[in-house]
Amino acid sequence: MSRMPTTSEGSATFRAEPLSEAAPLHPPRAGRRLDPLGLVLPGVVLIAWWVAVHFGLATNVLLPSLSAVGWTLLDWVFNVSGGRYFFSGTWWRDLLGSLMRVMVGFTVGSALAIVIGVLVGWYRVFERIADPTIQILRPIPKTAFLPFAILLFGLGNPPALFLTIYGVFLTVYIQVVVGVKLVSRDLKRAALMLGARDRDVLFRVVLPAALPNILVGMRVGAAYAWLILILAEMLAVQEGFGYVLWHAYEFLRMDVVVAGMLCIGLFGYLTDRLVVIVMRRKLDWAQAVAETQF
């Protein structure tokens, strides 16, 4: 049994032990490999897609063939048509533009959500000031602010970034507040009994305990960043995956639409995996959370 830290006068004082010294909740598991079962559903979808096109169950206008989508991707990335189409050879520019806007929107939106969410969850006065307004804004569709953002910032990156930051903030904020408020009262009382100040309780007890909820909110926010950005790029930006999707729809190029959807899904998945990797490394003291839930 560990001894309670004391002063020279014998009174109890507060000292947080490094988290790395604590015994893990569960023994670490071996690194995960690609689960073959995860390929079953995509395989079924591809087979159904091929059958529908091959036997004429859907027109090529509505459902392009696999070969058409593959050729479109090649032209989009490598410009094999020599610049014949509006999307030829623009994939790298579109990818970098969308990635930049997603990462900036996700980072700024998450940072604002964590700061404001912690203040709202910890201080009653901040909750009374800020939370009612935020709760009114949450049910309003984020795309409803797009015309306002375009009029305020003009076309280009500013309205897309504003909308992405705003959407990520509202998504992460609620998880941060819930995580702070759900920290056990007994933990906070125990820290106070050991001589901790309110600041110590917040930064050394409450925030570590709320970290799983905060990171879950960030994971959801990463996916939402892609969703809201694609909508913003359709109308406010002249490059990016959303821009290409919208123009492909106007020209009834469903092969381009499908290719764009595949790219968005792929990079959305990679973004999610990146957040999960960070979660596992930062939650080594809560291995059960990192391994079983994520």
Secondary structure as the mmCIF struct_conf table of DSSP 4:
data_model
#
loop_
_struct_conf.conf_type_id
_struct_conf.id
_struct_conf.beg_label_comp_id
_struct_conf.beg_label_asym_id
_struct_conf.beg_label_seq_id
_struct_conf.end_label_comp_id
_struct_conf.end_label_asym_id
_struct_conf.end_label_seq_id
HELX_LH_PP_P HELX_LH_PP_P1 SER A 2 PRO A 5
STRN STRN1 THR A 6 THR A 6
TURN_TY1_P TURN_TY1_P1 SER A 8 GLU A 9
BEND BEND1 GLY A 10 GLY A 10
STRN STRN2 ALA A 12 ALA A 12
HELX_LH_PP_P HELX_LH_PP_P2 ALA A 16 PRO A 18
HELX_RH_3T_P HELX_RH_3T_P1 LEU A 19 GLU A 21
BEND BEND2 ALA A 22 ALA A 22
HELX_LH_PP_P HELX_LH_PP_P3 ALA A 23 PRO A 24
BEND BEND3 LEU A 25 HIS A 26
HELX_LH_PP_P HELX_LH_PP_P4 PRO A 27 ARG A 32
HELX_RH_3T_P HELX_RH_3T_P2 PRO A 36 LEU A 39
HELX_RH_AL_P HELX_RH_AL_P1 VAL A 40 HIS A 54
TURN_TY1_P TURN_TY1_P2 PHE A 55 GLY A 56
BEND BEND4 LEU A 57 ALA A 58
TURN_TY1_P TURN_TY1_P3 ASN A 60 LEU A 62
BEND BEND5 LEU A 63 LEU A 63
HELX_RH_AL_P HELX_RH_AL_P2 LEU A 66 PHE A 78
TURN_TY1_P TURN_TY1_P4 VAL A 80 SER A 81
BEND BEND6 GLY A 82 GLY A 83
BEND BEND7 TYR A 85 TYR A 85
TURN_TY1_P TURN_TY1_P5 PHE A 86 GLY A 89
HELX_RH_AL_P HELX_RH_AL_P3 TRP A 91 TRP A 122
HELX_RH_AL_P HELX_RH_AL_P4 ARG A 124 LEU A 137
TURN_TY1_P TURN_TY1_P6 ARG A 138 PRO A 139
BEND BEND8 ILE A 140 ILE A 140
HELX_RH_3T_P HELX_RH_3T_P3 LYS A 142 PHE A 145
HELX_RH_AL_P HELX_RH_AL_P5 LEU A 146 PHE A 153
BEND BEND9 LEU A 155 GLY A 156
HELX_RH_AL_P HELX_RH_AL_P6 ASN A 157 LYS A 181
TURN_TY1_P TURN_TY1_P7 LEU A 182 LEU A 182
BEND BEND10 VAL A 183 VAL A 183
HELX_RH_AL_P HELX_RH_AL_P7 ARG A 185 MET A 193
TURN_TY1_P TURN_TY1_P8 LEU A 194 GLY A 195
HELX_RH_AL_P HELX_RH_AL_P8 ASP A 198 VAL A 201
HELX_RH_PI_P HELX_RH_PI_P1 LEU A 202 VAL A 206
HELX_RH_AL_P HELX_RH_AL_P9 LEU A 207 ALA A 236
BEND BEND11 GLN A 238 GLY A 240
HELX_RH_AL_P HELX_RH_AL_P10 PHE A 241 GLU A 250
TURN_TY1_P TURN_TY1_P9 PHE A 251 LEU A 252
HELX_RH_AL_P HELX_RH_AL_P11 MET A 254 LYS A 282
TURN_TY1_P TURN_TY1_P10 LEU A 283 LEU A 283
HELX_RH_3T_P HELX_RH_3T_P4 ASP A 284 ALA A 286
HELX_RH_AL_P HELX_RH_AL_P12 GLN A 287 ALA A 288
HELX_RH_PI_P HELX_RH_PI_P2 VAL A 289 GLN A 293
#
